[in-house]
């Protein structure tokens, strides 16, 4: 699978570890940044937009974004039309984000997760297929919200 990945200054070390882990597990990884030096702050919104556009435009199959809490990154990612980013703190939420929500971007909280937990979450997220059915109906409703259609009934 082709995966675009990026991190703010809080997630750079975890990004390096996940990049190696993903590559060892047969994925093609496109590291989109940040690459902070000497503790420099790296803003996440441009990185989120970059990863998400790689996914939406088909240059990547999925995206992974890392931040301190992951909350701001999730908000930024979900501003890009066609992105369904899920902040996952455990394997269960990773499975829900993929199986029920067909999330195409995984957001991880570098200040919350151990590297081992991040790998387990990423593995579950990458391996879980979208269930479709009633979940597809909800995704269609979300797409209508993206288009500015207020009436969902």
BATI-714900 format. One line per 4 residues: number of its first residue (from 0); for each residue y, z, x of N, C-alpha, C. Coordinates in steps of 0.2 Angstrom, whole numbers, always signed. Layout:
REM BATI-714900
NUM	Y,Z,X,Y,Z,X,Y,Z,X | ...
//
This chain:
REM BATI-714900
0	-6,+0,+4,+0,+0,+0,+6,+0,+4 | +11,-3,+2,+18,-4,+6,+22,+2,+3 | +24,+6,+8,+28,+12,+6,+35,+13,+10 | +40,+13,+6,+47,+14,+9,+48,+21,+9
4	+50,+24,+15,+51,+31,+15,+58,+33,+18 | +61,+38,+16,+68,+40,+19,+68,+48,+18 | +73,+51,+22,+74,+58,+22,+81,+60,+24 | +84,+65,+21,+90,+68,+23,+89,+72,+29
8	+94,+75,+32,+93,+79,+38,+87,+85,+37 | +87,+87,+31,+82,+93,+29,+75,+90,+30 | +74,+84,+28,+67,+81,+28,+65,+77,+34 | +69,+76,+39,+67,+71,+44,+60,+73,+48
12	+59,+80,+49,+53,+82,+52,+47,+80,+48 | +47,+82,+42,+42,+81,+37,+41,+73,+36 | +46,+69,+36,+46,+62,+36,+41,+59,+41 | +43,+62,+47,+39,+59,+53,+32,+61,+53
16	+30,+67,+50,+23,+69,+49,+20,+64,+44 | +23,+64,+38,+20,+60,+33,+20,+52,+35 | +24,+50,+39,+24,+43,+41,+17,+42,+45 | +16,+46,+49,+10,+46,+53,+4,+46,+49
20	+4,+51,+44,-2,+52,+40,-3,+46,+35 | +2,+43,+33,+2,+37,+28,-1,+32,+32 | +1,+31,+38,-1,+25,+43,-9,+26,+44 | -10,+32,+46,-18,+34,+47,-22,+32,+41
24	-19,+33,+35,-23,+32,+29,-22,+25,+27 | -20,+20,+31,-20,+13,+29,-14,+10,+26 | -9,+14,+25,-3,+12,+22,+2,+8,+27 | +6,+4,+24,+11,+1,+28,+17,+5,+27
28	+20,+8,+32,+26,+12,+30,+33,+9,+33 | +38,+9,+29,+44,+6,+31,+49,+12,+31 | +51,+15,+37,+55,+20,+38,+62,+18,+37 | +65,+20,+32,+72,+18,+30,+78,+22,+33
32	+76,+28,+36,+81,+33,+39,+80,+39,+35 | +84,+44,+37,+88,+46,+42,+85,+48,+48 | +89,+47,+53,+87,+48,+60,+92,+53,+63 | +93,+59,+60,+98,+63,+63,+97,+65,+70
36	+103,+66,+74,+102,+68,+81,+107,+75,+81 | +104,+80,+85,+108,+86,+86,+111,+89,+80 | +107,+89,+75,+109,+93,+68,+114,+90,+64 | +115,+83,+65,+120,+80,+61,+117,+80,+54
40	+122,+80,+49,+120,+80,+42,+119,+72,+40 | +114,+71,+36,+113,+64,+34,+113,+65,+26 | +118,+61,+23,+119,+60,+16,+113,+57,+13 | +110,+59,+7,+104,+56,+4,+106,+51,-1
44	+111,+50,-4,+112,+45,-9,+111,+38,-7 | +114,+36,-1,+113,+29,+1,+105,+28,+3 | +102,+33,+6,+95,+33,+8,+91,+32,+1 | +92,+36,-4,+89,+35,-10,+89,+28,-13
48	+96,+26,-13,+97,+19,-16,+93,+14,-12 | +93,+14,-5,+89,+10,-1,+82,+10,-3 | +79,+15,-3,+71,+16,-4,+70,+13,-11 | +74,+15,-16,+73,+13,-23,+74,+6,-24
52	+79,+3,-21,+80,-5,-21,+74,-8,-18 | +71,-5,-12,+65,-8,-9,+59,-9,-15 | +59,-3,-18,+53,-3,-23,+55,-8,-29 | +61,-8,-32,+63,-12,-38,+62,-19,-36
56	+64,-21,-30,+64,-28,-28,+58,-31,-26 | +53,-26,-25,+46,-28,-23,+44,-28,-16 | +49,-26,-12,+48,-26,-4,+43,-20,-3 | +43,-15,-7,+38,-9,-6,+35,-8,-13
60	+29,-6,-13,+25,-5,-19,+27,+2,-22 | +29,+7,-17,+31,+13,-19,+36,+16,-14 | +39,+21,-16,+44,+25,-12,+43,+32,-11 | +45,+35,-6,+44,+42,-5,+51,+44,-2
64	+54,+49,-5,+61,+52,-2,+60,+59,-1 | +63,+62,+4,+62,+69,+6,+69,+72,+7 | +70,+78,+4,+76,+81,+4,+75,+89,+5 | +80,+93,+5,+79,+100,+6,+75,+103,-1
68	+79,+102,-6,+76,+104,-13,+73,+98,-16 | +75,+92,-15,+73,+86,-18,+77,+85,-25 | +81,+90,-27,+84,+89,-34,+89,+84,-34 | +94,+84,-29,+99,+79,-28,+96,+72,-27
72	+91,+72,-23,+87,+65,-22,+84,+62,-28 | +81,+67,-33,+78,+64,-39,+84,+62,-43 | +89,+65,-44,+95,+63,-48,+97,+56,-45 | +98,+55,-39,+101,+49,-36,+96,+43,-37
76	+90,+45,-36,+84,+39,-37,+84,+37,-44 | +85,+41,-49,+84,+39,-56,+90,+36,-58 | +95,+35,-54,+101,+31,-56,+100,+24,-55 | +95,+22,-51,+93,+15,-50,+89,+12,-56
80	+91,+7,-59,+87,+5,-65,+80,+2,-62 | +75,+4,-66,+68,+3,-64,+65,+8,-60 | +68,+13,-58,+65,+18,-54,+63,+24,-59 | +57,+26,-58,+55,+33,-61,+53,+37,-55
84	+58,+41,-53,+56,+46,-48,+54,+53,-50 | +49,+56,-47,+47,+62,-49,+47,+67,-43 | +50,+73,-44,+50,+78,-39,+44,+82,-40 | +39,+82,-35,+33,+85,-36,+32,+91,-31
88	+30,+97,-34,+29,+103,-30,+22,+104,-29 | +18,+101,-32,+10,+102,-32,+6,+96,-34 | +0,+96,-33,-4,+91,-35,-4,+89,-42 | -4,+95,-46,-4,+94,-54,+2,+89,-56
92	+8,+91,-53,+14,+87,-55,+14,+80,-52 | +11,+79,-46,+10,+73,-44,+6,+68,-48 | +0,+71,-51,-4,+68,-55,-1,+66,-62 | +3,+71,-65,+7,+69,-71,+12,+64,-70
96	+16,+64,-64,+21,+59,-63,+18,+52,-62 | +12,+51,-60,+9,+45,-59,+6,+43,-66 | +1,+48,-68,-3,+46,-74,+1,+45,-80 | +5,+50,-81,+9,+49,-88,+16,+46,-87
100	+19,+46,-81,+26,+43,-81,+26,+37,-76 | +21,+35,-73,+20,+29,-69,+26,+29,-64 | +27,+35,-61,+32,+36,-56,+31,+31,-50 | +37,+28,-48,+36,+23,-42,+39,+26,-36
104	+43,+32,-37,+46,+35,-31,+44,+43,-32 | +41,+45,-26,+39,+52,-25,+45,+56,-22 | +47,+61,-24,+52,+65,-21,+49,+72,-19 | +50,+74,-13,+47,+80,-10,+52,+84,-7
108	+51,+91,-8,+56,+96,-6,+54,+99,+1 | +57,+97,+6,+55,+99,+13,+56,+106,+14 | +61,+109,+11,+62,+116,+12,+57,+121,+8 | +53,+118,+4,+48,+121,-1,+41,+120,+1
112	+39,+114,+3,+32,+113,+5,+30,+113,+12 | +24,+115,+13,+21,+115,+20,+20,+108,+21 | +19,+106,+27,+17,+99,+29,+10,+97,+25 | +5,+102,+25,-1,+101,+22,-1,+100,+15
116	+4,+104,+12,+4,+103,+4,+8,+96,+3 | +12,+94,+7,+16,+88,+6,+11,+82,+6 | +6,+82,+11,+1,+77,+12,-4,+77,+6 | -6,+83,+3,-10,+84,-2,-7,+81,-9
120	+0,+82,-9,+3,+80,-15,+4,+72,-15 | +6,+70,-9,+6,+62,-8,+0,+59,-9 | -6,+62,-7,-12,+59,-8,-14,+58,-15 | -13,+64,-19,-14,+64,-26,-9,+59,-30
124	-3,+58,-28,+2,+54,-31,+0,+46,-29 | -2,+45,-23,-4,+38,-22,-11,+36,-25 | -15,+41,-26,-22,+39,-29,-22,+39,-36 | -17,+42,-40,-17,+42,-47,-15,+36,-50
128	-19,+33,-55,-17,+27,-59,-13,+29,-65 | -9,+25,-67,-5,+26,-74,-10,+25,-79 | -10,+29,-84,-14,+30,-90,-13,+25,-95 | -7,+23,-96,-5,+18,-101,-5,+21,-108
132	-7,+17,-113,-7,+20,-120,+0,+23,-123 | -1,+29,-125,+5,+32,-128,+11,+33,-123 | +8,+34,-116,+13,+35,-111,+17,+28,-110 | +14,+23,-111,+18,+16,-110,+23,+16,-116
136	+22,+18,-122,+27,+18,-127,+33,+22,-125 | +32,+28,-121,+37,+32,-119,+41,+29,-113 | +38,+26,-109,+41,+22,-104,+45,+16,-106 | +43,+13,-112,+47,+8,-115,+53,+11,-118
140	+53,+17,-121,+59,+21,-123,+63,+23,-118 | +61,+25,-112,+65,+26,-106,+69,+20,-104 | +65,+14,-104,+68,+8,-102,+74,+6,-106 | +73,+8,-113,+79,+6,-117,+85,+11,-116
144	+83,+17,-114,+89,+22,-112,+93,+19,-106 | +89,+16,-101,+92,+13,-96,+97,+8,-97 | +95,+4,-103,+99,-2,-105,+105,+0,-109 | +105,+7,-110,+111,+9,-114,+110,+9,-122
148	+103,+8,-124,+102,+8,-131,+101,+16,-133 | +105,+18,-137,+105,+25,-139,+100,+27,-144 | +98,+22,-149,+94,+23,-154,+87,+21,-152 | +82,+26,-152,+75,+25,-150,+70,+24,-155
152	+72,+26,-161,+67,+26,-167,+64,+19,-169
//
